[in-house]
Amino acid sequence: MGNRIIPVPHEEHKIFPPPEEFSKKAHVKSETEYSEIYRKSIEDPEGFWADMAEKNITWFKKWEKVMDCDFSKPDIKYFIGAQLNVSYNCLDRHLKTYRKNKAALIWEGENGENKTFTYQELHRHVCRFANLLKKLGVKKGDRVVFYLPMIPELAIGLLACSRIGAVHSVVFGGFSATALRERINDCQAKVLVTCDGSFRAGKVIPLKNNADSALLETPTVKQCLVFNRTGITIKMTEGRDIFAEKALADENISSWCKPEEMDAEDPLFILYTSGSTGKPKGLLHTTAGYLLYTAVTFKYIFDYHEEDTFWCTADIGWITGHSYIVYGPLCNGATSIMFEGVPTYPHPDRYWEIVEKYKVNVFYTAPTVIRSLAREGEAWTKKRDISSLRLLGSVGEPINPEAWLWYHHNIGKERCPIVDTWWQTETGGILISSLPGAVPMNPGAAGRPFFGVQPAVMKADGSPAGENEDGALVIKNAWPGITRTIYGNPKRYKETYFSQHKGNYFSGDGAKVDKNGDYHLLGRIDDVINVSGHRLGTAEIESSLVVHPAVAEAAIVGFPHEIKGQGIFAFVMLNSGFQSSKDLEKELVKQTRKDIGPIAKPDAIQFVEGLPKTRSGKIMRRILRKIVEDKADEIGDITTLADPTVVEKIIEGREAVSSKQREKREKRETMEGGKRKDST
Ligand code: PRX
């Protein structure tokens, strides 16, 4: 057996008080102080947010009204009548202070190259990029799609859009050409920004090739800006494609660009995320509310202090990177690290090497990363001096107590508080997390609501759940960072978030609250799965599988996965005339990679003769989930199914797939065990 996270049973249900040393210097120093600020923020939200807005944002024009929010419509507005510019807040205003020559962004490349941008330098790059976009005809309100790896130009490009009022939409570099095309067409982008290729664990991914395929059917894209990252050969289409470095170096491009005066509710960006049905949703975030919310949550939840070096390991292709690599940190004038690589390449101490190199103080990552690094063994963490760390964070999925304790002991050295931050692409910023230094930590629980946020757990009948009772997590009131709509589809916005529990925002997550008021997240309760902290709609993967000529029907369910949190299990029913085979399995995996990207490929496929359906034809995923979790005895009554006999057959077939999976895992562990012995 390889190095596993060793459960520490006697500590599992222990509550950890905030470390005294930390509390002394924290912005919020005690539970009483937290409760007092929280109470005020709920009793007088207008007063609270106005005060935060005065202190944290520079406005070109002040608001006439702080908020006007109605979940029943839904219609949500903050800082009505106010004007500001996001890039001005993230850059220009710092240039008037000692921060002018402070590091804003430290970029570390996969192969150890690095660049540091001071606020002054970043400002110059952003202005030039903004002027280039203008030259290409991009105007306020136009959409610009970014399909880039974690290179500085991505952060620069987003800030450049915000400077001129263009709306950015980042498509994660791991998505396929088809996924990219869908998103470009949905938001009708005018310009695509990409690069030749990206590095991933020593391999090169041909991004421009993918972009070329996508651009075959994207009529709105007039221009494609291409950065050079890997030096691989690419095809350039005349009249459309432009070498970005050359265009930016043009002496006619000025290093000054006036920031556009944006209305508080003008769109800032669209970010696509998976839903339980249909195609991905383009969630729209607006200017003032989003910026304020990310800035304030960054300050309090990460207890940001001027001298901190902050590292969020997420990719900017996801909301975490938007909010806590770019906007939250830069609005606060912080030093933010941006890392191109992966945690285990070339060695499993890559992250700790970076912590040592830049003396990182606050480190924010995902449970899947913690679990995979724990598996590599403690020797890797001990090789590096990580004593600069003072606070750790977790995001993306529930962190299991074993992983929490491993993080606490081996990375936090029992000295650093851990913030388990619950939020979503829709929420813009963190909604639930215990404030470090103020609120005791409860491993496995995200903790308490942030200021101004009123969560609740509701039972299916709409009544509030009692202590420790499971239910749906809703938010009763608005907060400035909430997404304002689904781009081009307000009806879906209303149906998805505001129709299930009327008058409340429905998160799609299950939760319970314990006697201390700590929220425990219990995973998605809709047809969304969470693979390594990435959200995937089961419907999206199913739609991809049924495109294959052999497939009649498919049903996807998540299953507990040691490292990824959830794995993807596909039940596939074939068309007559087709036989199941290893080759067909490979083809189906390829199909999902092509339509969505490598993150969506099933971990296991089971060919079935029929799927459990109600008489009205709805697939009963609940039953499939129980089968996959080896809890067939908990399936319950199946007499209402159209054909109850399919269940028995699926259970039999599942045993064969399980033993294959077991074999595969054991083989992998033996190999990894050998590899570890060689390298440590
Ligand atoms: O299920 C919750 C889970 O991730 C979902 C949101 O995914 P996404 O929009 O991609 O944003 C991820 C990063 C903010 C949630 O509905 N989730 C996120 N953080 C946590 C979590 N589940 C439990 N605990 C968390 N700390």
Boltz pocket constraint, residues with backbone or C-beta under 6 A from the ligand:
constraints:
  - pocket:
      binder: B
      contacts: [[A, 273], [A, 319], [A, 320], [A, 394], [A, 395], [A, 396], [A, 397], [A, 398], [A, 399], [A, 420], [A, 421], [A, 422], [A, 423], [A, 424], [A, 425], [A, 426], [A, 432], [A, 446], [A, 507], [A, 508], [A, 509], [A, 521], [A, 523], [A, 524], [A, 530], [A, 533], [A, 534], [A, 535]]
      max_distance: 6.0
